[in-house]
Amino acid sequence: MTLLAIEALKKTYRQGKQGVEVLRGIDLTVAEGEFVALVGPSGSGKTTLMQLIGGLDKPSAGSVKIGGAALESFSDARLSAFRRQKLGFVFQFFHLLPTLSAEENVCLPLLLDGRSHGDVAPRAAELLERMGLGHRKHHRPDQLSGGEMQRVAIARALVADPLLVLADEPTGNLDSKTGRIVLELFRDTVKERGQTVIMVTHDPRAAELADRVIGIKDGLVERDERRLAAVA
């Protein structure tokens, strides 16, 4: 079943009196449960595409639908709630709050949605255990390694059981060995729950773990390769 449907998507940024067309008419669908890697050179438009899928920016033309809901039709308040409840974000630079423990950082999205700590802590602890960090859940970010911080960030992205997880260069700040370990944990965890992932990466080794690789160039889809099985 289709989870994400993108139709004739365009994005133009203004630079003075000039318009810079970053996306030039993207048509794309992603099914439930797919792990998709978006690849392409710097300036190709892949990060802009990710921002539009995540509702962090609005298109100049075209449509982004997630679960049948057209994001461009949402008010700012509805879009903010949709992002918090239906989407999970993993960033290159972790964005953990330094004064909170690993468990508290993972709980944060649900706490912001009005849930109590006692209600959400078991789910956070379960995810940290799955990420191999059960024994580190009371540690603050400055007491964790880069790989551990990224695993906390992944657990935070998954805590609300999102429809779609968006990962922007999730291993870009890690060495290759640690990045591979983190990505394999990420892939296996979302596969177990049937979640959908779209990951922007410049690393071909990271893209190897995806079910599908979509190449973006000059604001258009250049290639779309479906793989029978991700390389273990």
N, CA and C of each residue as an Amber inpcrd file, in Angstrom:
protein
   696
   0.8470000  -1.1950000   0.0000000   0.0000000   0.0000000   0.0000000
   0.8820000   1.2450000   0.0000000   0.4840000   2.2490000  -0.7870000
   1.2620000   3.4840000  -0.8850000   1.1210000   4.3090000   0.3870000
   2.2480000   4.7150000   0.9600000   2.2390000   5.6060000   2.1150000
   2.4850000   7.0490000   1.6860000   3.4750000   7.2410000   0.8140000
   3.8700000   8.5830000   0.3730000   3.6120000   8.7070000  -1.1220000
   2.9100000   9.7690000  -1.5120000   2.6660000  10.0510000  -2.9330000
   3.0550000  11.4900000  -3.2230000   4.0170000  11.6580000  -4.1080000
   4.5010000  12.9820000  -4.5060000   4.1400000  13.1860000  -5.9740000
   3.5040000  14.3180000  -6.2590000   3.0560000  14.5860000  -7.6210000
   3.5180000  15.9640000  -8.0790000   4.2400000  15.9910000  -9.2160000
   4.6420000  17.2310000  -9.8910000   5.2330000  18.2520000  -8.9180000
   6.0770000  17.7820000  -8.0140000   6.5770000  18.6250000  -6.9270000
   7.6760000  19.5650000  -7.4240000   7.4840000  20.8480000  -7.1520000
   8.4600000  21.8660000  -7.5460000   8.7730000  22.7630000  -6.3570000
  10.0100000  23.2380000  -6.3120000  10.4010000  24.2050000  -5.3000000
  11.3640000  25.2090000  -5.9110000  10.9780000  26.4770000  -5.8190000
  11.8040000  27.5740000  -6.3230000  12.0860000  28.5340000  -5.1820000
  13.3520000  28.8730000  -5.0100000  13.7530000  29.8500000  -3.9980000
  14.0860000  31.1660000  -4.6830000  13.7530000  32.2580000  -4.0250000
  14.0620000  33.5740000  -4.5770000  15.4170000  34.0380000  -4.0950000
  16.2180000  34.5350000  -5.0190000  17.4910000  35.1870000  -4.6970000
  17.4690000  36.5560000  -5.3620000  17.0350000  37.5580000  -4.5830000
  16.8200000  38.8750000  -5.1650000  15.6750000  38.8060000  -6.1510000
  15.9170000  39.2290000  -7.3790000  14.8960000  39.1830000  -8.4160000
  14.9260000  37.8750000  -9.2020000  15.8880000  37.0300000  -8.8820000
  16.0570000  35.7690000  -9.5970000  15.3710000  34.6290000  -8.8480000
  14.9010000  33.6670000  -9.6090000  14.3480000  32.4540000  -9.0150000
  15.2650000  31.2760000  -9.2730000  15.5610000  30.4990000  -8.2200000
  16.4100000  29.3100000  -8.3570000  15.5220000  28.0890000  -8.1980000
  15.3620000  27.3400000  -9.2840000  14.4870000  26.1710000  -9.2840000
  15.2830000  24.9710000  -8.7770000  14.9540000  24.5140000  -7.5720000
  15.6840000  23.4130000  -6.9430000  15.0550000  22.0720000  -7.2900000
  13.7400000  21.9820000  -7.2130000  13.0160000  20.7840000  -7.6480000
  12.1710000  21.1620000  -8.8550000  12.2030000  20.3110000  -9.8990000
  11.6410000  20.7070000 -11.1910000  10.5000000  19.8090000 -11.6630000
   9.8410000  19.1490000 -10.7140000   8.7000000  18.3100000 -11.0670000
   8.9490000  16.8520000 -10.7170000   8.9560000  16.5660000  -9.4110000
   9.2130000  15.2050000  -8.9130000   7.9010000  14.4330000  -8.8150000
   7.8840000  13.2460000  -9.3800000   6.7840000  12.2940000  -9.2040000
   7.3630000  11.0420000  -8.5540000   6.7670000  10.6270000  -7.4290000
   7.3780000   9.5480000  -6.6580000   6.3460000   8.9460000  -5.7230000
   6.3850000   7.6250000  -5.5730000   5.5810000   6.9770000  -4.5470000
   6.4780000   6.0570000  -3.7240000   6.1490000   5.9210000  -2.4480000
   6.8650000   5.0250000  -1.5350000   5.8260000   4.2000000  -0.8030000
   6.0390000   2.8910000  -0.7900000   5.0810000   1.9850000  -0.1580000
   5.3530000   1.8490000   1.3350000   4.3370000   1.4160000   2.0660000
   4.5060000   1.1260000   3.4870000   5.5840000   0.0620000   3.6610000
   6.4700000   0.2750000   4.6390000   7.4920000  -0.7130000   4.9690000
   8.7610000  -0.6300000   4.1490000   8.8420000   0.2830000   3.1880000
  10.0600000   0.4100000   2.3910000  11.1430000   1.1780000   3.1470000
  12.3910000   0.8150000   2.8900000  13.5580000   1.5510000   3.3740000
  14.2250000   2.1320000   2.1250000  14.0930000   3.4480000   1.9580000
  14.5180000   4.1240000   0.7320000  15.7080000   5.0310000   1.0240000
  16.7280000   4.9650000   0.1700000  17.8660000   5.8800000   0.2520000
  17.7620000   6.8990000  -0.8830000  17.8300000   8.1810000  -0.5330000
  17.9040000   9.2560000  -1.5160000  19.3670000   9.6440000  -1.6670000
  19.8930000   9.5390000  -2.8740000  21.2950000   9.8500000  -3.1150000
  21.3940000  10.8850000  -4.2350000  22.5540000  11.5530000  -4.2940000
  22.7680000  12.5310000  -5.3370000  23.8430000  13.5100000  -4.9200000
  24.4120000  14.2390000  -5.8690000  25.4710000  15.1950000  -5.5520000
  24.9450000  16.3840000  -4.7570000  25.8470000  17.1280000  -4.1370000
  25.4640000  18.3510000  -3.4310000  24.7520000  19.2870000  -4.4020000
  23.6550000  19.8800000  -3.9420000  22.9000000  20.7820000  -4.7900000
  21.9120000  20.1110000  -5.7090000  21.7630000  18.7850000  -5.5800000
  20.8630000  18.0460000  -6.4820000  19.3970000  18.2480000  -6.1330000
  19.1130000  18.6170000  -4.8780000  17.7380000  18.8160000  -4.4400000
  17.2410000  17.7800000  -3.4490000  18.1100000  16.8210000  -3.0670000
  17.6290000  15.7340000  -2.1970000  17.2610000  16.2310000  -0.8020000
  18.0190000  17.1740000  -0.2560000  17.6890000  17.6960000   1.0700000
  16.4170000  18.5350000   1.0210000  16.2530000  19.3200000  -0.0440000
  15.0130000  20.0820000  -0.2200000  13.8220000  19.1410000  -0.3160000
  13.9760000  18.0530000  -1.0540000  12.9010000  17.0630000  -1.1630000
  12.5600000  16.4910000   0.2060000  13.5780000  16.1760000   0.9940000
  13.3430000  15.6500000   2.3430000  12.5900000  16.6690000   3.2050000
  12.9550000  17.9390000   3.1070000  12.2830000  18.9710000   3.9000000
  10.8110000  19.1020000   3.5240000  10.5120000  18.9650000   2.2380000
   9.1160000  19.0510000   1.7930000   8.3200000  17.8360000   2.2440000
   8.9390000  16.6490000   2.1890000   8.2670000  15.4430000   2.6640000
   7.9660000  15.5570000   4.1630000   8.8930000  16.1670000   4.9080000
   8.7280000  16.3100000   6.3460000   7.8830000  17.4960000   6.7710000
   7.3530000  18.2420000   5.8070000   6.5300000  19.3920000   6.1540000
   7.3070000  20.5230000   6.7890000   8.6320000  20.5450000   6.5810000
   9.4700000  21.6090000   7.1290000   9.5290000  22.8150000   6.1960000
   9.0160000  22.6590000   4.9900000   8.9240000  23.7270000   4.0050000
   7.7190000  23.4150000   3.1310000   7.2620000  24.4050000   2.3820000
   6.1000000  24.2020000   1.5150000   6.5210000  24.2820000   0.0510000
   5.9050000  23.4480000  -0.8020000   6.2920000  23.4460000  -2.2170000
   5.8110000  24.6900000  -2.9450000   6.5060000  25.0010000  -4.0400000
   6.0500000  26.0730000  -4.9200000   4.8970000  25.5830000  -5.7830000
   4.8990000  24.2990000  -6.0860000   3.8150000  23.6710000  -6.8480000
   3.8530000  22.1780000  -6.5820000   2.7400000  21.5010000  -6.8530000
   2.6860000  20.0600000  -6.6570000   2.1740000  19.6770000  -5.2840000
   2.2590000  18.3830000  -4.9930000   1.6240000  17.8540000  -3.7870000
   2.4860000  16.7980000  -3.1170000   2.4500000  16.7940000  -1.7750000
   3.0360000  15.7380000  -0.9480000   1.9190000  15.1630000  -0.0850000
   1.6110000  13.8880000  -0.2860000   0.5800000  13.2290000   0.5070000
   1.1850000  12.0930000   1.3050000   0.8970000  12.0760000   2.5990000
   1.3380000  11.0000000   3.4800000   0.0930000  10.3630000   4.0890000
  -0.0770000   9.0810000   3.8310000  -1.2910000   8.4160000   4.2840000
  -2.5460000   9.0540000   3.7250000  -2.4430000   9.6160000   2.5180000
  -3.5850000  10.2550000   1.8590000  -3.8060000  11.6970000   2.2440000
  -3.0520000  12.2190000   3.2260000  -3.2170000  13.5980000   3.6810000
  -2.2530000  14.5180000   2.9220000  -2.7790000  15.5650000   2.3020000
  -1.9620000  16.5200000   1.5360000  -1.3840000  17.5650000   2.4810000
  -0.0700000  17.5160000   2.6910000   0.5570000  18.3920000   3.6750000
   0.4100000  19.8650000   3.3350000   0.4120000  20.1910000   2.0470000
   0.3640000  21.6040000   1.6480000  -0.9750000  22.2560000   1.9960000
  -1.9860000  21.4370000   2.3020000  -3.3010000  21.9860000   2.6600000
  -3.4370000  22.2450000   4.1570000  -2.4520000  21.8190000   4.9470000
  -2.5350000  21.9240000   6.4010000  -2.2460000  23.3530000   6.8700000
  -2.9090000  23.7600000   7.9430000  -2.5070000  24.9760000   8.6530000
  -1.1990000  24.7000000   9.3820000  -0.5230000  25.7510000   9.8260000
   0.7500000  25.5770000  10.5330000   0.5670000  24.7330000  11.7940000
  -0.5340000  24.9710000  12.5160000  -0.7810000  24.2290000  13.7630000
  -1.0300000  22.7500000  13.4710000  -1.8190000  22.4600000  12.4480000
  -2.1010000  21.0690000  12.1080000  -0.8430000  20.3720000  11.5950000
  -0.0460000  21.1070000  10.8190000   1.1810000  20.5270000  10.2920000
   2.1560000  20.2030000  11.4180000   2.2520000  21.0900000  12.4050000
   3.1310000  20.8510000  13.5490000   2.6940000  19.6060000  14.3160000
   1.4100000  19.4470000  14.5230000   0.8920000  18.2670000  15.2240000
   1.1240000  17.0020000  14.3990000   0.9490000  17.0900000  13.0960000
   1.1550000  15.9350000  12.2180000   2.6080000  15.4810000  12.2750000
   3.5270000  16.4360000  12.2130000   4.9530000  16.0860000  12.2940000
   5.2640000  15.3930000  13.6100000   4.7170000  15.9230000  14.6890000
   5.0120000  15.3820000  16.0190000   4.4370000  13.9880000  16.2010000
   3.2580000  13.7330000  15.6400000   2.5460000  12.4770000  15.8980000
   2.7890000  11.4100000  14.8430000   3.0860000  11.7950000  13.6050000
   3.1470000  10.8420000  12.5000000   4.5140000  10.6780000  11.8630000
   5.4330000  11.6100000  12.1340000   6.7520000  11.5560000  11.5120000
   7.8390000  11.4410000  12.5710000   8.9160000  10.7570000  12.2180000
  10.0940000  10.6890000  13.0750000  11.2830000  11.2420000  12.3160000
  12.1160000  12.0300000  12.9750000  13.2540000  12.6600000  12.3200000
  14.5650000  12.2260000  12.9730000  15.5260000  11.8550000  12.1410000
  16.8860000  11.5440000  12.6040000  17.8290000  12.4730000  11.8500000
  18.6260000  13.2400000  12.5900000  19.5170000  14.2150000  11.9830000
  20.9790000  13.8070000  12.1500000  21.8330000  14.4130000  11.3300000
  23.2580000  14.1190000  11.3810000  23.8740000  14.5340000  12.7190000
  23.4130000  15.6440000  13.2720000  24.0570000  16.2030000  14.4650000
  23.2810000  15.9390000  15.7500000  22.4300000  14.9180000  15.7540000
  21.7800000  14.3510000  16.9400000  20.7010000  15.2580000  17.5500000
  21.0290000  16.5260000  17.8630000  20.0700000  17.4700000  18.4430000
  19.4580000  16.9420000  19.7370000  20.2890000  16.3630000  20.5990000
  19.8310000  15.9410000  21.9200000  19.9300000  17.1220000  22.8860000
  19.0130000  17.1900000  23.8340000  19.0890000  18.2450000  24.8470000
  20.1220000  17.8510000  25.8880000  21.1320000  18.7080000  26.1150000
  22.2860000  18.3140000  26.9350000  21.9800000  18.0890000  28.4060000
  20.9100000  18.7000000  28.9110000  20.6090000  18.5700000  30.3440000
  19.7220000  17.3700000  30.6520000  19.2610000  16.6690000  29.6120000
  18.3810000  15.5250000  29.8160000  19.1480000  14.2180000  29.6520000
  18.7020000  13.1900000  30.3430000  19.2890000  11.8580000  30.1830000
  18.8720000  11.2810000  28.8330000  19.5110000  10.1610000  28.4660000
  19.1370000   9.4760000  27.2250000  17.6550000   9.1290000  27.2370000
  17.1720000   8.5720000  28.3350000  15.7610000   8.1920000  28.4300000
  14.8580000   9.4110000  28.3100000  15.2120000  10.4940000  28.9600000
  14.3850000  11.7050000  28.9010000  14.3710000  12.2950000  27.4950000
  15.5020000  12.2380000  26.7910000  15.5420000  12.7140000  25.4060000
  14.6210000  11.8770000  24.5170000  14.5990000  10.5770000  24.7460000
  13.7360000   9.7030000  23.9440000  12.2670000   9.9790000  24.2560000
  11.9530000  10.2280000  25.5070000  10.5730000  10.4920000  25.9170000
  10.0350000  11.8200000  25.3830000  10.9110000  12.7460000  25.0640000
  10.5190000  14.1360000  24.8260000   9.3880000  14.3100000  23.8070000
   9.4110000  13.6660000  22.6320000   8.3100000  13.9000000  21.6830000
   6.9380000  13.5720000  22.2500000   6.8440000  12.5110000  23.0540000
   5.5600000  12.1400000  23.6300000   5.1770000  13.0590000  24.7960000
   6.1760000  13.5270000  25.5340000   5.8950000  14.4820000  26.6100000
   5.3480000  15.7850000  26.0290000   5.9130000  16.2220000  24.8880000
   5.4360000  17.4400000  24.2400000   4.0100000  17.2670000  23.7060000
   3.6140000  16.0230000  23.5170000   2.2620000  15.7370000  23.0350000
   1.2830000  15.5280000  24.1840000   1.7480000  15.8170000  25.4210000
   0.8510000  15.7880000  26.5630000   0.8330000  14.4960000  27.3500000
   1.6830000  13.5340000  26.9890000   1.7320000  12.2690000  27.7240000
   2.5660000  12.4360000  28.9950000   2.3250000  11.5930000  29.9860000
   3.0830000  11.6650000  31.2340000   4.3660000  10.8470000  31.1110000
   5.3620000  11.2110000  31.9110000   6.6350000  10.4830000  31.8730000
   6.4330000   9.0200000  32.2700000   5.6130000   8.7870000  33.2670000
   5.3650000   7.4160000  33.6990000   4.7290000   6.5670000  32.6200000
   3.9530000   7.2070000  31.7540000   3.2740000   6.4990000  30.6760000
   4.2370000   6.1270000  29.5550000   5.1990000   7.0150000  29.2630000
   6.0470000   6.8120000  28.0780000   7.4130000   6.2140000  28.4020000
   7.8410000   6.2630000  29.6630000   9.1690000   5.7700000  30.0120000
   9.3920000   4.2970000  29.6360000   8.3990000   3.3960000  29.8240000
   8.6350000   1.9990000  29.4350000   8.9320000   1.8380000  27.9410000
   8.2410000   2.5950000  27.1020000   8.5000000   2.5300000  25.6570000
   9.8960000   3.0530000  25.3380000  10.3060000   4.1400000  25.9960000
  11.6480000   4.6770000  25.7820000  12.7070000   3.6710000  26.2190000
  12.4840000   3.0470000  27.3770000  13.4390000   2.0610000  27.8830000
  13.5390000   0.8610000  26.9490000  12.4070000   0.4460000  26.3790000
  12.3940000  -0.6760000  25.4320000  13.2340000  -0.3560000  24.1980000
  13.0700000   0.8480000  23.6560000  13.8200000   1.2310000  22.4610000
  15.3180000   1.3610000  22.7570000  15.6490000   1.9420000  23.9080000
  17.0660000   2.0600000  24.2670000  17.6930000   0.6810000  24.4550000
  16.9400000  -0.2390000  25.0160000  17.4270000  -1.6130000  25.1520000
  17.6650000  -2.2160000  23.7720000  16.7260000  -1.9820000  22.8590000
  16.8660000  -2.4950000  21.4880000  18.0950000  -1.9090000  20.7970000
  18.4420000  -0.6860000  21.1640000  19.6110000  -0.0150000  20.5880000
  20.8990000  -0.3370000  21.3380000  20.8080000  -1.2590000  22.3010000
  21.9960000  -1.6330000  23.0600000  22.4090000  -0.6120000  24.0900000
  21.4540000   0.2120000  24.5420000  21.7790000   1.3030000  25.4690000
  20.9680000   1.2370000  26.7610000  20.4440000   0.0620000  27.0720000
  19.6640000  -0.0540000  28.2960000  20.4510000   0.3560000  29.5300000
  21.7520000   0.0610000  29.5280000  22.5920000   0.3870000  30.6740000
  23.0560000   1.8390000  30.6720000  22.7050000   2.5960000  29.6320000
  23.1530000   3.9950000  29.5110000  21.9770000   4.9750000  29.5560000
  20.7940000   4.4890000  29.9140000  19.6150000   5.3340000  29.7750000
  19.6090000   6.5400000  30.7140000  20.3690000   6.4920000  31.7800000
  20.3980000   7.6200000  32.7110000  21.5870000   8.5600000  32.4530000
  22.3520000   8.2870000  31.4160000  23.4920000   9.1340000  31.0750000
  23.0570000  10.3120000  30.2130000  23.7040000  11.4700000  30.4190000
  23.4630000  12.6430000  29.5850000  24.2900000  12.5430000  28.2980000
  23.9450000  13.3420000  27.2840000  24.6770000  13.2710000  26.0130000
  26.1870000  13.4340000  26.1380000  26.6470000  14.2930000  27.0700000
  28.0950000  14.5000000  27.1900000  28.8120000  13.3010000  27.8070000
  28.0490000  12.3120000  28.2320000  28.6220000  11.0810000  28.7780000
  28.5380000   9.9200000  27.7770000  28.0970000  10.2290000  26.5610000
  27.9160000   9.2120000  25.5270000  28.8480000   9.4600000  24.3470000
  29.1760000   8.3950000  23.6310000  29.9640000   8.5210000  22.4050000
  29.0640000   9.0000000  21.2680000  29.6740000   9.3560000  20.1310000
  28.8960000   9.7940000  18.9800000  27.9180000   8.7370000  18.5100000
  28.3870000   7.4850000  18.4530000  27.5000000   6.4010000  18.0350000
  26.3530000   6.1810000  18.9990000  26.6390000   6.3230000  20.2900000
  25.5830000   6.1680000  21.2950000  24.5690000   7.3030000  21.1870000
  25.0460000   8.5320000  20.9820000  24.1240000   9.6580000  20.8280000
  23.2260000   9.4750000  19.6140000  23.7820000   8.9520000  18.5110000
  22.9460000   8.7500000  17.3370000  21.9000000   7.6660000  17.5820000
  22.2560000   6.6390000  18.3470000  21.2830000   5.6060000  18.6740000
  20.1640000   6.1530000  19.5670000  20.5070000   7.0680000  20.4710000
  19.4780000   7.7370000  21.2720000  18.5630000   8.5490000  20.3600000
  19.1640000   9.2540000  19.3880000  18.3720000  10.0600000  18.4630000
  17.4350000   9.1890000  17.6250000  17.8910000   8.0050000  17.2400000
  17.0420000   7.0810000  16.4890000  15.8870000   6.5920000  17.3610000
  16.1930000   6.2360000  18.6090000  15.1360000   5.8080000  19.5280000
  14.1040000   6.9170000  19.7130000  14.5580000   8.1500000  19.8220000
  13.6330000   9.2890000  19.9550000  12.7270000   9.4110000  18.7270000
  13.3070000   9.1800000  17.5260000  12.5270000   9.2700000  16.2910000
  11.4630000   8.1840000  16.2040000  11.7000000   7.0560000  16.8640000
  10.7930000   5.9050000  16.7550000   9.7840000   5.8050000  17.8940000
   9.9430000   6.6080000  18.9280000   9.1820000   6.4000000  20.1610000
   7.6750000   6.5580000  19.9500000   7.2570000   7.4090000  19.0230000
   5.8260000   7.6310000  18.8040000   5.2460000   6.6960000  17.7480000
   6.0210000   5.6650000  17.3350000   5.5820000   4.7490000  16.2780000
   5.1220000   5.5140000  15.0370000   6.0110000   6.3250000  14.4480000
   5.6040000   7.1730000  13.3190000   5.2620000   6.3700000  12.0760000
   4.4250000   6.9720000  11.2310000   4.1430000   6.3790000   9.9270000
   5.3890000   6.3570000   9.0600000   6.1730000   7.4330000   9.1620000
   7.3140000   7.6300000   8.2780000   8.4740000   8.1980000   9.0760000
   9.6540000   7.6050000   8.8840000  10.8750000   8.0930000   9.5270000
  11.7500000   8.7280000   8.4570000  12.1940000   9.9660000   8.7050000
  13.0450000  10.7030000   7.7800000  14.4130000  10.8700000   8.4140000
  15.4360000  10.3700000   7.7430000  16.7980000  10.3990000   8.2810000
  17.6930000  11.1920000   7.3260000  18.2600000  12.2790000   7.8140000
  19.0890000  13.1620000   6.9840000  20.5560000  12.9510000   7.3370000
  21.2760000  12.2340000   6.4860000  22.6960000  11.9180000   6.6880000
  22.9380000  11.3740000   8.1080000  22.2360000  10.3170000   8.4990000
  22.3020000   9.8670000   9.8890000  23.6610000   9.3420000  10.3200000
  24.5380000   8.9960000   9.3730000  25.8720000   8.5140000   9.7490000
  26.9680000   9.5040000   9.3520000  26.5730000  10.6930000   8.9240000
  27.5560000  11.6540000   8.4250000  28.5390000  12.1470000   9.4670000
  28.1880000  12.0080000  10.7450000  29.0540000  12.4900000  11.8210000
  29.7270000  11.3400000  12.5640000  29.6990000  10.1290000  11.9530000
  30.2550000   8.9400000  12.5970000  31.3250000   8.3220000  11.7180000
  32.2660000   7.5960000  12.3450000  33.2290000   6.8410000  11.5440000
  32.5130000   5.6920000  10.8520000  33.1530000   5.1170000   9.8290000
  32.4700000   4.1570000   8.9620000  32.0030000   2.9170000   9.7210000
  32.8330000   2.3990000  10.6530000  32.4530000   1.1870000  11.3800000
  31.2500000   1.4500000  12.2820000  31.3110000   2.5500000  13.0510000
  30.2060000   2.8900000  13.9410000  28.9480000   3.1970000  13.1420000
  29.1200000   3.9120000  12.0230000  27.9740000   4.2430000  11.1790000
  27.2680000   3.0080000  10.6710000  28.0400000   1.9970000  10.2810000
  27.4420000   0.7570000   9.7830000  26.6540000   0.0550000  10.8810000
  27.2180000  -0.0040000  12.0850000  26.5360000  -0.6410000  13.2060000
  25.2160000   0.0740000  13.5130000  25.2720000   1.4080000  13.5560000
  24.0790000   2.2030000  13.8610000  23.0170000   2.0000000  12.7890000
  23.4210000   2.0200000  11.5150000  22.4590000   1.8680000  10.4300000
  21.8250000   0.4820000  10.4150000  22.6140000  -0.5390000  10.7130000
  22.0520000  -1.8940000  10.7480000  21.0240000  -2.0210000  11.8710000
  21.3140000  -1.4330000  13.0340000  20.3440000  -1.4270000  14.1300000
  19.0710000  -0.6890000  13.7130000  19.2540000   0.4450000  13.0870000
  18.1410000   1.2660000  12.6110000  17.2750000   0.4780000  11.6290000
  17.9330000  -0.0990000  10.6190000  17.2040000  -0.8620000   9.5950000
  16.4330000  -2.0350000  10.2190000  17.0990000  -2.7830000  11.0710000
  16.4610000  -3.9760000  11.6440000  15.2930000  -3.5990000  12.5440000
  15.4420000  -2.5040000  13.3010000  14.3690000  -2.0810000  14.2090000
  13.1290000  -1.6570000  13.4370000  13.3040000  -0.8480000  12.4020000
  12.1270000  -0.3970000  11.6510000  11.5120000  -1.5350000  10.8410000
  12.3460000  -2.4700000  10.3870000  11.8080000  -3.6120000   9.6430000
  10.9160000  -4.4730000  10.5430000  11.3470000  -4.6470000  11.7880000
  10.5610000  -5.4470000  12.7210000   9.1710000  -4.8610000  12.9400000
   9.0690000  -3.5400000  12.8740000   7.7960000  -2.8640000  13.1430000
   7.0740000  -2.4720000  11.8540000   7.6670000  -2.8090000  10.6880000
   7.0220000  -2.4950000   9.4170000   6.9660000  -1.0190000   9.1110000
   7.9180000  -0.2460000   9.6710000   7.8960000   1.1960000   9.4520000
   8.5980000   1.5690000   8.1370000   8.2740000   2.7390000   7.6480000
   8.8100000   3.2420000   6.3880000   9.8970000   4.2590000   6.6810000
  11.0080000   4.1720000   5.9380000  12.1400000   5.0760000   6.1450000
  12.5640000   5.6870000   4.8150000  12.8070000   6.9890000   4.8370000
  13.4710000   7.6630000   3.7190000  14.7250000   8.3060000   4.2860000
  15.8550000   7.9450000   3.7240000  17.1560000   8.3860000   4.2470000
  17.9350000   9.1170000   3.1590000  18.3540000  10.3440000   3.4460000
  19.2860000  11.0570000   2.5780000  20.6970000  10.6480000   2.9660000
  21.4900000  10.2400000   1.9960000  22.8800000   9.8800000   2.2820000
  23.7570000  10.1170000   1.0660000  25.0060000  10.4550000   1.3290000
  26.0060000  10.5540000   0.2520000  26.9120000   9.3270000   0.2690000
  26.6880000   8.4420000   1.2460000  27.5650000   7.2990000   1.4700000
  27.0090000   6.0610000   0.7610000  27.6840000   5.5480000  -0.2760000
  27.1700000   4.3710000  -0.9880000  27.0500000   3.1460000  -0.0970000
  27.8800000   3.0470000   0.9490000  27.7920000   1.9020000   1.8540000
  26.5190000   1.9640000   2.6910000  26.0910000   3.1860000   3.0310000
  24.8200000   3.3350000   3.7420000  23.6540000   2.9980000   2.8210000
  23.7470000   3.4480000   1.5740000  22.6700000   3.1820000   0.6090000
  22.4980000   1.6910000   0.3470000  23.5790000   0.9110000   0.5090000
  23.4990000  -0.5400000   0.2950000  22.4980000  -1.2160000   1.2310000
  22.2270000  -0.6120000   2.3670000  21.3290000  -1.2130000   3.3490000
  19.8570000  -0.9690000   3.0260000  19.5840000  -0.1200000   2.0420000
  18.2080000   0.2160000   1.6910000  17.6040000  -0.8210000   0.7440000
  16.2720000  -0.8610000   0.7200000  15.5510000  -1.7150000  -0.2270000
  15.5250000  -1.0810000  -1.6180000  15.6560000   0.2320000  -1.6300000
  15.4510000   0.9850000  -2.8590000  16.3460000   2.2160000  -2.8220000
  16.9880000   2.5190000  -3.9370000  17.8680000   3.6850000  -4.0350000
  17.3240000   4.6040000  -5.1200000  17.0390000   5.8520000  -4.7300000
  16.5240000   6.8420000  -5.6650000  17.5790000   7.9220000  -5.8400000
  18.0310000   8.1070000  -7.0770000  19.0370000   9.1140000  -7.3760000
  18.3890000  10.4090000  -7.8330000  18.7730000  11.5120000  -7.1900000
  18.2620000  12.8350000  -7.5390000  19.3910000  13.6310000  -8.2000000
  19.0890000  14.2590000  -9.3170000  20.0770000  15.0930000 -10.0110000
  19.3530000  16.2530000 -10.6750000  19.8660000  17.4560000 -10.4310000
  19.3000000  18.6670000 -11.0380000  17.7950000  18.7780000 -10.7990000
  17.3600000  18.3950000  -9.6050000  15.9730000  18.5790000  -9.2200000
  14.9890000  17.5860000  -9.7850000  15.4910000  16.4750000 -10.3460000
  14.6340000  15.4550000 -10.9220000  15.1020000  14.0690000 -10.4810000
  14.2080000  13.0830000 -10.5580000  14.6010000  11.7040000 -10.2960000
  15.3910000  11.1910000 -11.5000000  16.6610000  10.8530000 -11.2640000
  17.5340000  10.3680000 -12.3350000  17.4890000   8.8480000 -12.4510000
  17.3680000   8.1640000 -11.3020000  17.2860000   6.7080000 -11.3120000
  16.4860000   6.2380000 -10.1080000  15.9180000   5.0550000 -10.2390000
  15.0970000   4.4750000  -9.1810000  15.3090000   2.9730000  -9.2340000
  16.1270000   2.4780000  -8.2920000  16.5250000   1.0700000  -8.3070000
  15.9320000   0.3540000  -7.1080000  15.1320000  -0.6500000  -7.3660000
  14.5910000  -1.4870000  -6.3010000  15.4910000  -2.7170000  -6.1550000
  15.8110000  -3.0560000  -4.9290000  16.7080000  -4.1590000  -4.6670000
  15.9150000  -5.3060000  -4.0630000  16.2440000  -6.5280000  -4.4590000
  15.5090000  -7.6960000  -3.9690000  15.6830000  -7.8670000  -2.4750000
  16.8910000  -7.5630000  -1.9790000  17.1560000  -7.6640000  -0.5390000
  18.3090000  -6.7600000  -0.2060000  18.2400000  -6.1160000   0.9380000
  19.3550000  -5.2770000   1.3600000  20.5460000  -6.1300000   1.6850000
  21.7360000  -5.6060000   1.4010000  22.9730000  -6.3140000   1.6840000
  23.1970000  -6.3360000   3.1880000  23.4140000  -7.4970000   3.7470000
  23.6100000  -7.6120000   5.2110000  25.0280000  -7.2670000   5.5830000
